[in-house]
Amino acid sequence: MTPEMGRAEDVAKKIRLELELRGLLKEPVGIDIVELPVLFALQKEGIRVVDGQALMSEARLIKTREIALLNTRR
């Protein structure tokens, strides 16, 4: 997809709308991996993007342990 298609901007506008509907527009949004055009579009929409990589890594570790436990009970 080319930048001219406006996909990054469309995504950012949809996210902004969802945040507004929930009264969360002023809250930070943690993201672990993002394409630069999407990051820039989010910032342009006034969305404060913060590093969510460490939190997501912790969540993946917990989930991996849960899956291992489920697999041992079979």
All heavy atoms as a GROMACS GRO file, in nm:
protein
  583
    1MET      N    1   0.084  -0.119   0.000
    1MET     CA    2   0.000   0.000   0.000
    1MET      C    3   0.088   0.125   0.000
    1MET      O    4   0.189   0.128   0.068
    1MET     CB    5  -0.088   0.000   0.124
    1MET     CG    6  -0.195  -0.103   0.120
    1MET     SD    7  -0.308  -0.082   0.255
    1MET     CE    8  -0.340  -0.251   0.291
    2THR      N    9   0.047   0.220  -0.074
    2THR     CA   10   0.125   0.342  -0.083
    2THR      C   11   0.073   0.445   0.017
    2THR      O   12  -0.044   0.442   0.056
    2THR     CB   13   0.115   0.402  -0.225
    2THR    OG1   14  -0.021   0.438  -0.249
    2THR    CG2   15   0.162   0.302  -0.330
    3PRO      N   16   0.158   0.539   0.059
    3PRO     CA   17   0.114   0.644   0.151
    3PRO      C   18  -0.003   0.725   0.097
    3PRO      O   19  -0.086   0.775   0.172
    3PRO     CB   20   0.238   0.731   0.167
    3PRO     CG   21   0.352   0.642   0.135
    3PRO     CD   22   0.300   0.545   0.031
    4GLU      N   23  -0.010   0.736  -0.035
    4GLU     CA   24  -0.116   0.814  -0.097
    4GLU      C   25  -0.255   0.754  -0.073
    4GLU      O   26  -0.356   0.822  -0.086
    4GLU     CB   27  -0.091   0.828  -0.248
    4GLU     CG   28   0.030   0.912  -0.284
    4GLU     CD   29   0.162   0.837  -0.268
    4GLU    OE1   30   0.163   0.712  -0.270
    4GLU    OE2   31   0.264   0.905  -0.250
    5MET      N   32  -0.260   0.628  -0.038
    5MET     CA   33  -0.388   0.562  -0.013
    5MET      C   34  -0.451   0.608   0.118
    5MET      O   35  -0.571   0.589   0.138
    5MET     CB   36  -0.370   0.410  -0.013
    5MET     CG   37  -0.328   0.354  -0.148
    5MET     SD   38  -0.291   0.179  -0.143
    5MET     CE   39  -0.456   0.112  -0.135
    6GLY      N   40  -0.370   0.664   0.206
    6GLY     CA   41  -0.423   0.719   0.330
    6GLY      C   42  -0.463   0.617   0.436
    6GLY      O   43  -0.540   0.649   0.526
    7ARG      N   44  -0.411   0.495   0.426
    7ARG     CA   45  -0.447   0.391   0.523
    7ARG      C   46  -0.406   0.427   0.665
    7ARG      O   47  -0.482   0.405   0.758
    7ARG     CB   48  -0.384   0.256   0.485
    7ARG     CG   49  -0.447   0.188   0.369
    7ARG     CD   50  -0.586   0.138   0.398
    7ARG     NE   51  -0.582   0.019   0.481
    7ARG     CZ   52  -0.687  -0.030   0.541
    7ARG    NH1   53  -0.803   0.027   0.530
    7ARG    NH2   54  -0.679  -0.138   0.614
    8ALA      N   55  -0.287   0.481   0.682
    8ALA     CA   56  -0.239   0.517   0.816
    8ALA      C   57  -0.330   0.622   0.878
    8ALA      O   58  -0.367   0.613   0.996
    8ALA     CB   59  -0.095   0.566   0.810
    9GLU      N   60  -0.368   0.719   0.799
    9GLU     CA   61  -0.457   0.825   0.847
    9GLU      C   62  -0.595   0.771   0.883
    9GLU      O   63  -0.654   0.811   0.983
    9GLU     CB   64  -0.468   0.937   0.744
    9GLU     CG   65  -0.340   1.016   0.724
    9GLU     CD   66  -0.236   0.947   0.637
    9GLU    OE1   67  -0.267   0.843   0.576
    9GLU    OE2   68  -0.122   0.996   0.632
   10ASP      N   69  -0.645   0.678   0.802
   10ASP     CA   70  -0.775   0.616   0.830
   10ASP      C   71  -0.773   0.541   0.962
   10ASP      O   72  -0.864   0.552   1.043
   10ASP     CB   73  -0.816   0.520   0.717
   10ASP     CG   74  -0.854   0.591   0.589
   10ASP    OD1   75  -0.879   0.714   0.593
   10ASP    OD2   76  -0.860   0.524   0.484
   11VAL      N   77  -0.667   0.465   0.983
   11VAL     CA   78  -0.653   0.389   1.108
   11VAL      C   79  -0.646   0.484   1.226
   11VAL      O   80  -0.713   0.464   1.328
   11VAL     CB   81  -0.527   0.299   1.102
   11VAL    CG1   82  -0.493   0.243   1.240
   11VAL    CG2   83  -0.546   0.187   1.003
   12ALA      N   84  -0.567   0.588   1.214
   12ALA     CA   85  -0.551   0.685   1.323
   12ALA      C   86  -0.684   0.753   1.357
   12ALA      O   87  -0.716   0.772   1.474
   12ALA     CB   88  -0.444   0.788   1.287
   13LYS      N   89  -0.760   0.788   1.256
   13LYS     CA   90  -0.890   0.852   1.280
   13LYS      C   91  -0.987   0.757   1.350
   13LYS      O   92  -1.060   0.797   1.440
   13LYS     CB   93  -0.949   0.903   1.149
   13LYS     CG   94  -0.878   1.026   1.098
   13LYS     CD   95  -0.930   1.072   0.965
   13LYS     CE   96  -0.845   1.190   0.918
   13LYS     NZ   97  -0.877   1.235   0.787
   14LYS      N   98  -0.986   0.630   1.311
   14LYS     CA   99  -1.072   0.531   1.375
   14LYS      C  100  -1.033   0.511   1.522
   14LYS      O  101  -1.120   0.501   1.609
   14LYS     CB  102  -1.066   0.398   1.300
   14LYS     CG  103  -1.137   0.402   1.166
   14LYS     CD  104  -1.122   0.271   1.092
   14LYS     CE  105  -1.186   0.281   0.955
   14LYS     NZ  106  -1.167   0.160   0.875
   15ILE      N  107  -0.904   0.507   1.548
   15ILE     CA  108  -0.857   0.491   1.686
   15ILE      C  109  -0.894   0.614   1.768
   15ILE      O  110  -0.941   0.602   1.882
   15ILE     CB  111  -0.706   0.464   1.689
   15ILE    CG1  112  -0.677   0.325   1.631
   15ILE    CG2  113  -0.650   0.476   1.831
   15ILE    CD1  114  -0.532   0.294   1.610
   16ARG      N  115  -0.876   0.732   1.710
   16ARG     CA  116  -0.912   0.855   1.781
   16ARG      C  117  -1.061   0.854   1.816
   16ARG      O  118  -1.100   0.888   1.929
   16ARG     CB  119  -0.880   0.978   1.697
   16ARG     CG  120  -0.919   1.108   1.764
   16ARG     CD  121  -0.902   1.229   1.672
   16ARG     NE  122  -0.959   1.346   1.733
   16ARG     CZ  123  -0.891   1.434   1.805
   16ARG    NH1  124  -0.762   1.417   1.827
   16ARG    NH2  125  -0.951   1.538   1.858
   17LEU      N  126  -1.146   0.813   1.723
   17LEU     CA  127  -1.290   0.809   1.746
   17LEU      C  128  -1.323   0.714   1.862
   17LEU      O  129  -1.401   0.748   1.951
   17LEU     CB  130  -1.363   0.765   1.619
   17LEU     CG  131  -1.514   0.747   1.632
   17LEU    CD1  132  -1.582   0.879   1.669
   17LEU    CD2  133  -1.571   0.691   1.504
   18GLU      N  134  -1.262   0.597   1.861
   18GLU     CA  135  -1.287   0.500   1.969
   18GLU      C  136  -1.241   0.553   2.104
   18GLU      O  137  -1.308   0.535   2.205
   18GLU     CB  138  -1.219   0.366   1.938
   18GLU     CG  139  -1.278   0.293   1.820
   18GLU     CD  140  -1.424   0.255   1.838
   18GLU    OE1  141  -1.465   0.224   1.951
   18GLU    OE2  142  -1.498   0.257   1.737
   19LEU      N  143  -1.127   0.619   2.105
   19LEU     CA  144  -1.078   0.677   2.231
   19LEU      C  145  -1.171   0.788   2.279
   19LEU      O  146  -1.201   0.797   2.399
   19LEU     CB  147  -0.935   0.731   2.213
   19LEU     CG  148  -0.826   0.626   2.190
   19LEU    CD1  149  -0.695   0.694   2.150
   19LEU    CD2  150  -0.807   0.540   2.314
   20GLU      N  151  -1.217   0.872   2.188
   20GLU     CA  152  -1.310   0.980   2.223
   20GLU      C  153  -1.440   0.924   2.280
   20GLU      O  154  -1.491   0.974   2.380
   20GLU     CB  155  -1.340   1.067   2.101
   20GLU     CG  156  -1.230   1.163   2.066
   20GLU     CD  157  -1.261   1.245   1.942
   20GLU    OE1  158  -1.332   1.196   1.851
   20GLU    OE2  159  -1.212   1.359   1.936
   21LEU      N  160  -1.495   0.821   2.215
   21LEU     CA  161  -1.620   0.762   2.260
   21LEU      C  162  -1.611   0.708   2.403
   21LEU      O  163  -1.709   0.706   2.476
   21LEU     CB  164  -1.664   0.650   2.166
   21LEU     CG  165  -1.713   0.692   2.028
   21LEU    CD1  166  -1.734   0.570   1.939
   21LEU    CD2  167  -1.840   0.774   2.039
   22ARG      N  168  -1.492   0.668   2.441
   22ARG     CA  169  -1.472   0.610   2.572
   22ARG      C  170  -1.410   0.708   2.673
   22ARG      O  171  -1.376   0.670   2.784
   22ARG     CB  172  -1.383   0.486   2.560
   22ARG     CG  173  -1.454   0.373   2.490
   22ARG     CD  174  -1.359   0.267   2.438
   22ARG     NE  175  -1.430   0.153   2.382
   22ARG     CZ  176  -1.491   0.152   2.265
   22ARG    NH1  177  -1.491   0.258   2.190
   22ARG    NH2  178  -1.551   0.044   2.221
   23GLY      N  179  -1.394   0.834   2.631
   23GLY     CA  180  -1.336   0.935   2.719
   23GLY      C  181  -1.190   0.912   2.750
   23GLY      O  182  -1.141   0.951   2.856
   24LEU      N  183  -1.119   0.853   2.656
   24LEU     CA  184  -0.978   0.818   2.679
   24LEU      C  185  -0.880   0.892   2.589
   24LEU      O  186  -0.762   0.857   2.587
   24LEU     CB  187  -0.959   0.666   2.658
   24LEU     CG  188  -1.037   0.575   2.753
   24LEU    CD1  189  -1.027   0.430   2.707
   24LEU    CD2  190  -0.988   0.593   2.894
   25LEU      N  191  -0.925   0.993   2.520
   25LEU     CA  192  -0.838   1.060   2.423
   25LEU      C  193  -0.713   1.121   2.488
   25LEU      O  194  -0.607   1.123   2.428
   25LEU     CB  195  -0.914   1.166   2.345
   25LEU     CG  196  -0.836   1.232   2.231
   25LEU    CD1  197  -0.787   1.126   2.131
   25LEU    CD2  198  -0.921   1.334   2.160
   26LYS      N  199  -0.724   1.166   2.610
   26LYS     CA  200  -0.609   1.229   2.678
   26LYS      C  201  -0.515   1.126   2.741
   26LYS      O  202  -0.409   1.163   2.791
   26LYS     CB  203  -0.658   1.325   2.786
   26LYS     CG  204  -0.746   1.437   2.732
   26LYS     CD  205  -0.672   1.526   2.636
   26LYS     CE  206  -0.762   1.638   2.586
   26LYS     NZ  207  -0.705   1.710   2.477
   27GLU      N  208  -0.555   0.999   2.739
   27GLU     CA  209  -0.472   0.894   2.799
   27GLU      C  210  -0.368   0.844   2.699
   27GLU      O  211  -0.392   0.847   2.578
   27GLU     CB  212  -0.559   0.776   2.843
   27GLU     CG  213  -0.661   0.813   2.949
   27GLU     CD  214  -0.599   0.862   3.078
   27GLU    OE1  215  -0.494   0.807   3.118
   27GLU    OE2  216  -0.656   0.955   3.138
   28PRO      N  217  -0.252   0.799   2.748
   28PRO     CA  218  -0.150   0.745   2.656
   28PRO      C  219  -0.193   0.611   2.600
   28PRO      O  220  -0.266   0.535   2.664
   28PRO     CB  221  -0.027   0.730   2.746
   28PRO     CG  222  -0.082   0.715   2.883
   28PRO     CD  223  -0.209   0.796   2.887
   29VAL      N  224  -0.148   0.582   2.479
   29VAL     CA  225  -0.175   0.454   2.414
   29VAL      C  226  -0.042   0.381   2.400
   29VAL      O  227   0.049   0.430   2.334
   29VAL     CB  228  -0.241   0.475   2.276
   29VAL    CG1  229  -0.256   0.342   2.203
   29VAL    CG2  230  -0.376   0.545   2.291
   30GLY      N  231  -0.031   0.266   2.465
   30GLY     CA  232   0.091   0.186   2.458
   30GLY      C  233   0.091   0.098   2.335
   30GLY      O  234  -0.006   0.028   2.309
   31ILE      N  235   0.198   0.103   2.261
   31ILE     CA  236   0.212   0.024   2.138
   31ILE      C  237   0.347  -0.044   2.142
   31ILE      O  238   0.448   0.019   2.174
   31ILE     CB  239   0.201   0.113   2.013
   31ILE    CG1  240   0.063   0.179   2.007
   31ILE    CG2  241   0.229   0.032   1.887
   31ILE    CD1  242   0.044   0.273   1.891
   32ASP      N  243   0.350  -0.174   2.106
   32ASP     CA  244   0.478  -0.243   2.108
   32ASP      C  245   0.548  -0.240   1.972
   32ASP      O  246   0.667  -0.219   1.963
   32ASP     CB  247   0.466  -0.385   2.161
   32ASP     CG  248   0.379  -0.475   2.076
   32ASP    OD1  249   0.299  -0.424   1.997
   32ASP    OD2  250   0.391  -0.598   2.090
   33ILE      N  251   0.472  -0.255   1.865
   33ILE     CA  252   0.530  -0.250   1.731
   33ILE      C  253   0.436  -0.167   1.643
   33ILE      O  254   0.316  -0.189   1.644
   33ILE     CB  255   0.546  -0.391   1.671
   33ILE    CG1  256   0.640  -0.475   1.757
   33ILE    CG2  257   0.596  -0.384   1.527
   33ILE    CD1  258   0.646  -0.621   1.718
   34VAL      N  259   0.494  -0.074   1.567
   34VAL     CA  260   0.411   0.013   1.484
   34VAL      C  261   0.491   0.054   1.359
   34VAL      O  262   0.612   0.073   1.366
   34VAL     CB  263   0.362   0.137   1.562
   34VAL    CG1  264   0.478   0.226   1.601
   34VAL    CG2  265   0.258   0.214   1.486
   35GLU      N  266   0.422   0.065   1.249
   35GLU     CA  267   0.484   0.118   1.128
   35GLU      C  268   0.492   0.270   1.143
   35GLU      O  269   0.400   0.332   1.198
   35GLU     CB  270   0.403   0.080   1.005
   35GLU     CG  271   0.403  -0.069   0.979
   35GLU     CD  272   0.319  -0.107   0.858
   35GLU    OE1  273   0.262  -0.016   0.793
   35GLU    OE2  274   0.310  -0.227   0.829
   36LEU      N  275   0.599   0.329   1.097
   36LEU     CA  276   0.620   0.473   1.115
   36LEU      C  277   0.506   0.558   1.060
   36LEU      O  278   0.464   0.653   1.127
   36LEU     CB  279   0.753   0.515   1.057
   36LEU     CG  280   0.875   0.471   1.138
   36LEU    CD1  281   1.004   0.513   1.069
   36LEU    CD2  282   0.870   0.525   1.279
   37PRO      N  283   0.450   0.529   0.942
   37PRO     CA  284   0.339   0.612   0.895
   37PRO      C  285   0.220   0.611   0.991
   37PRO      O  286   0.154   0.712   1.011
   37PRO     CB  287   0.302   0.551   0.760
   37PRO     CG  288   0.428   0.486   0.712
   37PRO     CD  289   0.493   0.434   0.838
   38VAL      N  290   0.194   0.496   1.054
   38VAL     CA  291   0.084   0.486   1.150
   38VAL      C  292   0.117   0.566   1.275
   38VAL      O  293   0.033   0.640   1.326
   38VAL     CB  294   0.053   0.339   1.184
   38VAL    CG1  295  -0.052   0.331   1.294
   38VAL    CG2  296   0.008   0.264   1.060
   39LEU      N  297   0.240   0.555   1.324
   39LEU     CA  298   0.283   0.633   1.441
   39LEU      C  299   0.265   0.782   1.415
   39LEU      O  300   0.206   0.853   1.498
   39LEU     CB  301   0.429   0.603   1.474
   39LEU     CG  302   0.491   0.689   1.583
   39LEU    CD1  303   0.422   0.668   1.717
   39LEU    CD2  304   0.640   0.663   1.592
   40PHE      N  305   0.311   0.828   1.302
   40PHE     CA  306   0.301   0.971   1.270
   40PHE      C  307   0.155   1.015   1.257
   40PHE      O  308   0.118   1.124   1.301
   40PHE     CB  309   0.379   1.004   1.144
   40PHE     CG  310   0.527   0.976   1.154
   40PHE    CD1  311   0.598   0.936   1.043
   40PHE    CD2  312   0.595   0.989   1.274
   40PHE    CE1  313   0.735   0.911   1.052
   40PHE    CE2  314   0.731   0.964   1.284
   40PHE     CZ  315   0.801   0.924   1.172
   41ALA      N  316   0.072   0.930   1.198
   41ALA     CA  317  -0.070   0.963   1.183
   41ALA      C  318  -0.139   0.969   1.319
   41ALA      O  319  -0.223   1.057   1.342
   41ALA     CB  320  -0.138   0.860   1.092
   42LEU      N  321  -0.105   0.877   1.409
   42LEU     CA  322  -0.161   0.880   1.544
   42LEU      C  323  -0.123   1.010   1.616
   42LEU      O  324  -0.207   1.076   1.678
   42LEU     CB  325  -0.114   0.760   1.625
   42LEU     CG  326  -0.170   0.624   1.585
   42LEU    CD1  327  -0.093   0.512   1.653
   42LEU    CD2  328  -0.318   0.615   1.617
   43GLN      N  329   0.004   1.045   1.606
   43GLN     CA  330   0.051   1.168   1.669
   43GLN      C  331  -0.018   1.291   1.609
   43GLN      O  332  -0.055   1.383   1.681
   43GLN     CB  333   0.203   1.179   1.657
   43GLN     CG  334   0.274   1.076   1.740
   43GLN     CD  335   0.423   1.071   1.714
   43GLN    OE1  336   0.471   1.106   1.606
   43GLN    NE2  337   0.499   1.026   1.813
   44LYS      N  338  -0.038   1.289   1.480
   44LYS     CA  339  -0.105   1.401   1.412
   44LYS      C  340  -0.249   1.416   1.461
   44LYS      O  341  -0.303   1.527   1.468
   44LYS     CB  342  -0.102   1.380   1.261
   44LYS     CG  343  -0.151   1.498   1.182
   44LYS     CD  344  -0.133   1.474   1.033
   44LYS     CE  345  -0.185   1.590   0.952
   44LYS     NZ  346  -0.174   1.568   0.809
   45GLU      N  347  -0.312   1.304   1.499
   45GLU     CA  348  -0.449   1.305   1.551
   45GLU      C  349  -0.453   1.345   1.699
   45GLU      O  350  -0.559   1.349   1.760
   45GLU     CB  351  -0.514   1.168   1.534
   45GLU     CG  352  -0.552   1.135   1.393
   45GLU     CD  353  -0.665   1.223   1.339
   45GLU    OE1  354  -0.757   1.257   1.414
   45GLU    OE2  355  -0.658   1.258   1.220
   46GLY      N  356  -0.337   1.373   1.757
   46GLY     CA  357  -0.333   1.415   1.896
   46GLY      C  358  -0.328   1.300   1.995
   46GLY      O  359  -0.351   1.317   2.115
   47ILE      N  360  -0.296   1.182   1.947
   47ILE     CA  361  -0.288   1.064   2.032
   47ILE      C  362  -0.146   1.051   2.084
   47ILE      O  363  -0.050   1.051   2.006
   47ILE     CB  364  -0.330   0.938   1.954
   47ILE    CG1  365  -0.477   0.952   1.910
   47ILE    CG2  366  -0.309   0.813   2.038
   47ILE    CD1  367  -0.522   0.848   1.811
   48ARG      N  368  -0.135   1.041   2.217
   48ARG     CA  369  -0.002   1.030   2.279
   48ARG      C  370   0.036   0.882   2.282
   48ARG      O  371  -0.024   0.801   2.353
   48ARG     CB  372  -0.004   1.087   2.420
   48ARG     CG  373   0.132   1.087   2.486
   48ARG     CD  374   0.138   1.177   2.607
   48ARG     NE  375   0.033   1.148   2.703
   48ARG     CZ  376   0.054   1.097   2.825
   48ARG    NH1  377   0.176   1.071   2.865
   48ARG    NH2  378  -0.048   1.076   2.906
   49VAL      N  379   0.134   0.847   2.202
   49VAL     CA  380   0.181   0.709   2.190
   49VAL      C  381   0.300   0.690   2.283
   49VAL      O  382   0.392   0.771   2.284
   49VAL     CB  383   0.222   0.677   2.044
   49VAL    CG1  384   0.278   0.538   2.033
   49VAL    CG2  385   0.103   0.696   1.950
   50VAL      N  386   0.294   0.582   2.362
   50VAL     CA  387   0.404   0.549   2.453
   50VAL      C  388   0.452   0.407   2.425
   50VAL      O  389   0.383   0.328   2.361
   50VAL     CB  390   0.362   0.564   2.601
   50VAL    CG1  391   0.327   0.709   2.633
   50VAL    CG2  392   0.248   0.472   2.637
   51ASP      N  393   0.570   0.377   2.475
   51ASP     CA  394   0.631   0.246   2.454
   51ASP      C  395   0.556   0.140   2.535
   51ASP      O  396   0.554   0.144   2.658
   51ASP     CB  397   0.777   0.251   2.497
   51ASP     CG  398   0.852   0.122   2.469
   51ASP    OD1  399   0.791   0.028   2.414
   51ASP    OD2  400   0.971   0.115   2.501
   52GLY      N  401   0.497   0.046   2.467
   52GLY     CA  402   0.425  -0.063   2.533
   52GLY      C  403   0.495  -0.196   2.518
   52GLY      O  404   0.442  -0.300   2.554
   53GLN      N  405   0.619  -0.194   2.468
   53GLN     CA  406   0.690  -0.318   2.439
   53GLN      C  407   0.719  -0.399   2.564
   53GLN      O  408   0.698  -0.520   2.566
   53GLN     CB  409   0.818  -0.288   2.363
   53GLN     CG  410   0.886  -0.414   2.313
   53GLN     CD  411   1.002  -0.384   2.220
   53GLN    OE1  412   1.052  -0.272   2.216
   53GLN    NE2  413   1.045  -0.483   2.147
   54ALA      N  414   0.766  -0.336   2.670
   54ALA     CA  415   0.799  -0.410   2.792
   54ALA      C  416   0.674  -0.475   2.852
   54ALA      O  417   0.678  -0.592   2.892
   54ALA     CB  418   0.865  -0.316   2.894
   55LEU      N  419   0.565  -0.402   2.856
   55LEU     CA  420   0.440  -0.456   2.909
   55LEU      C  421   0.391  -0.574   2.826
   55LEU      O  422   0.348  -0.678   2.880
   55LEU     CB  423   0.333  -0.347   2.915
   55LEU     CG  424   0.199  -0.390   2.972
   55LEU    CD1  425   0.214  -0.435   3.117
   55LEU    CD2  426   0.100  -0.276   2.962
   56MET      N  427   0.398  -0.562   2.694
   56MET     CA  428   0.354  -0.671   2.608
   56MET      C  429   0.445  -0.794   2.622
   56MET      O  430   0.398  -0.908   2.618
   56MET     CB  431   0.349  -0.626   2.462
   56MET     CG  432   0.237  -0.530   2.433
   56MET     SD  433   0.074  -0.594   2.476
   56MET     CE  434   0.058  -0.729   2.362
   57SER      N  435   0.575  -0.771   2.644
   57SER     CA  436   0.667  -0.883   2.665
   57SER      C  437   0.632  -0.958   2.792
   57SER      O  438   0.634  -1.081   2.796
   57SER     CB  439   0.812  -0.833   2.672
   57SER     OG  440   0.853  -0.786   2.546
   58GLU      N  441   0.597  -0.884   2.898
   58GLU     CA  442   0.555  -0.947   3.023
   58GLU      C  443   0.426  -1.027   3.003
   58GLU      O  444   0.413  -1.138   3.054
   58GLU     CB  445   0.534  -0.841   3.131
   58GLU     CG  446   0.661  -0.780   3.184
   58GLU     CD  447   0.634  -0.674   3.288
   58GLU    OE1  448   0.539  -0.690   3.369
   58GLU    OE2  449   0.708  -0.574   3.289
   59ALA      N  450   0.332  -0.969   2.930
   59ALA     CA  451   0.206  -1.038   2.904
   59ALA      C  452   0.229  -1.166   2.824
   59ALA      O  453   0.167  -1.270   2.852
   59ALA     CB  454   0.110  -0.945   2.830
   60ARG      N  455   0.319  -1.160   2.727
   60ARG     CA  456   0.348  -1.280   2.647
   60ARG      C  457   0.412  -1.388   2.734
   60ARG      O  458   0.382  -1.507   2.718
   60ARG     CB  459   0.442  -1.245   2.531
   60ARG     CG  460   0.374  -1.172   2.419
   60ARG     CD  461   0.467  -1.151   2.300
   60ARG     NE  462   0.408  -1.059   2.207
   60ARG     CZ  463   0.439  -0.928   2.198
   60ARG    NH1  464   0.532  -0.876   2.276
   60ARG    NH2  465   0.378  -0.851   2.112
   61LEU      N  466   0.497  -1.349   2.826
   61LEU     CA  467   0.562  -1.445   2.916
   61LEU      C  468   0.457  -1.515   3.002
   61LEU      O  469   0.459  -1.638   3.017
   61LEU     CB  470   0.664  -1.373   3.004
   61LEU     CG  471   0.741  -1.460   3.102
   61LEU    CD1  472   0.822  -1.566   3.028
   61LEU    CD2  473   0.833  -1.374   3.187
   62ILE      N  474   0.365  -1.439   3.058
   62ILE     CA  475   0.258  -1.496   3.139
   62ILE      C  476   0.173  -1.590   3.055
   62ILE      O  477   0.141  -1.702   3.097
   62ILE     CB  478   0.172  -1.385   3.203
   62ILE    CG1  479   0.255  -1.308   3.305
   62ILE    CG2  480   0.046  -1.443   3.265
   62ILE    CD1  481   0.190  -1.179   3.352
   63LYS      N  482   0.136  -1.546   2.937
   63LYS     CA  483   0.052  -1.628   2.849
   63LYS      C  484   0.123  -1.757   2.809
   63LYS      O  485   0.061  -1.864   2.806
   63LYS     CB  486   0.012  -1.547   2.725
   63LYS     CG  487  -0.098  -1.608   2.647
   63LYS     CD  488  -0.224  -1.608   2.731
   63LYS     CE  489  -0.340  -1.663   2.652
   63LYS     NZ  490  -0.458  -1.677   2.734
   64THR      N  491   0.252  -1.750   2.784
   64THR     CA  492   0.329  -1.869   2.747
   64THR      C  493   0.328  -1.970   2.861
   64THR      O  494   0.311  -2.090   2.839
   64THR     CB  495   0.474  -1.829   2.711
   64THR    OG1  496   0.470  -1.738   2.600
   64THR    CG2  497   0.558  -1.950   2.674
   65ARG      N  498   0.342  -1.920   2.984
   65ARG     CA  499   0.336  -2.010   3.100
   65ARG      C  500   0.198  -2.073   3.114
   65ARG      O  501   0.186  -2.191   3.145
   65ARG     CB  502   0.372  -1.933   3.227
   65ARG     CG  503   0.518  -1.896   3.236
   65ARG     CD  504   0.546  -1.819   3.362
   65ARG     NE  505   0.683  -1.774   3.366
   65ARG     CZ  506   0.724  -1.671   3.438
   65ARG    NH1  507   0.639  -1.603   3.512
   65ARG    NH2  508   0.850  -1.636   3.437
   66GLU      N  509   0.093  -1.994   3.093
   66GLU     CA  510  -0.043  -2.047   3.101
   66GLU      C  511  -0.064  -2.157   2.998
   66GLU      O  512  -0.124  -2.261   3.028
   66GLU     CB  513  -0.144  -1.937   3.081
   66GLU     CG  514  -0.154  -1.837   3.194
   66GLU     CD  515  -0.247  -1.721   3.163
   66GLU    OE1  516  -0.288  -1.705   3.046
   66GLU    OE2  517  -0.278  -1.648   3.256
   67ILE      N  518  -0.019  -2.136   2.878
   67ILE     CA  519  -0.035  -2.235   2.772
   67ILE      C  520   0.041  -2.362   2.808
   67ILE      O  521  -0.010  -2.473   2.788
   67ILE     CB  522   0.010  -2.176   2.636
   67ILE    CG1  523  -0.088  -2.069   2.592
   67ILE    CG2  524   0.021  -2.287   2.531
   67ILE    CD1  525  -0.041  -1.987   2.474
   68ALA      N  526   0.162  -2.347   2.861
   68ALA     CA  527   0.241  -2.464   2.901
   68ALA      C  528   0.168  -2.542   3.009
   68ALA      O  529   0.165  -2.667   3.005
   68ALA     CB  530   0.378  -2.419   2.950
   69LEU      N  531   0.109  -2.474   3.106
   69LEU     CA  532   0.035  -2.542   3.211
   69LEU      C  533  -0.087  -2.616   3.154
   69LEU      O  534  -0.116  -2.729   3.194
   69LEU     CB  535  -0.009  -2.443   3.319
   69LEU     CG  536   0.100  -2.393   3.412
   69LEU    CD1  537   0.046  -2.280   3.501
   69LEU    CD2  538   0.152  -2.507   3.498
   70LEU      N  539  -0.158  -2.551   3.065
   70LEU     CA  540  -0.273  -2.616   3.004
   70LEU      C  541  -0.234  -2.741   2.926
   70LEU      O  542  -0.304  -2.843   2.929
   70LEU     CB  543  -0.346  -2.519   2.911
   70LEU     CG  544  -0.423  -2.406   2.980
   70LEU    CD1  545  -0.471  -2.305   2.876
   70LEU    CD2  546  -0.540  -2.460   3.059
   71ASN      N  547  -0.122  -2.735   2.860
   71ASN     CA  548  -0.077  -2.849   2.781
   71ASN      C  549  -0.032  -2.966   2.867
   71ASN      O  550  -0.040  -3.081   2.825
   71ASN     CB  551   0.035  -2.808   2.685
   71ASN     CG  552  -0.017  -2.724   2.570
   71ASN    OD1  553  -0.133  -2.736   2.533
   71ASN    ND2  554   0.068  -2.641   2.515
   72THR      N  555   0.018  -2.939   2.989
   72THR     CA  556   0.062  -3.047   3.076
   72THR      C  557  -0.053  -3.117   3.145
   72THR      O  558  -0.039  -3.228   3.194
   72THR     CB  559   0.161  -2.996   3.183
   72THR    OG1  560   0.095  -2.896   3.262
   72THR    CG2  561   0.286  -2.939   3.120
   73ARG      N  562  -0.170  -3.056   3.148
   73ARG     CA  563  -0.286  -3.115   3.215
   73ARG      C  564  -0.362  -3.210   3.123
   73ARG      O  565  -0.458  -3.273   3.166
   73ARG     CB  566  -0.379  -3.006   3.265
   73ARG     CG  567  -0.316  -2.926   3.377
   73ARG     CD  568  -0.413  -2.822   3.424
   73ARG     NE  569  -0.352  -2.744   3.529
   73ARG     CZ  570  -0.400  -2.734   3.651
   73ARG    NH1  571  -0.512  -2.795   3.682
   73ARG    NH2  572  -0.341  -2.662   3.741
   74ARG      N  573  -0.326  -3.220   3.002
   74ARG     CA  574  -0.401  -3.303   2.906
   74ARG      C  575  -0.359  -3.446   2.914
   74ARG      O  576  -0.272  -3.501   2.946
   74ARG     CB  577  -0.383  -3.251   2.764
   74ARG     CG  578  -0.455  -3.121   2.748
   74ARG     CD  579  -0.443  -3.074   2.608
   74ARG     NE  580  -0.507  -2.941   2.603
   74ARG     CZ  581  -0.510  -2.868   2.496
   74ARG    NH1  582  -0.456  -2.910   2.386
   74ARG    NH2  583  -0.569  -2.752   2.495
   0.00000   0.00000   0.00000
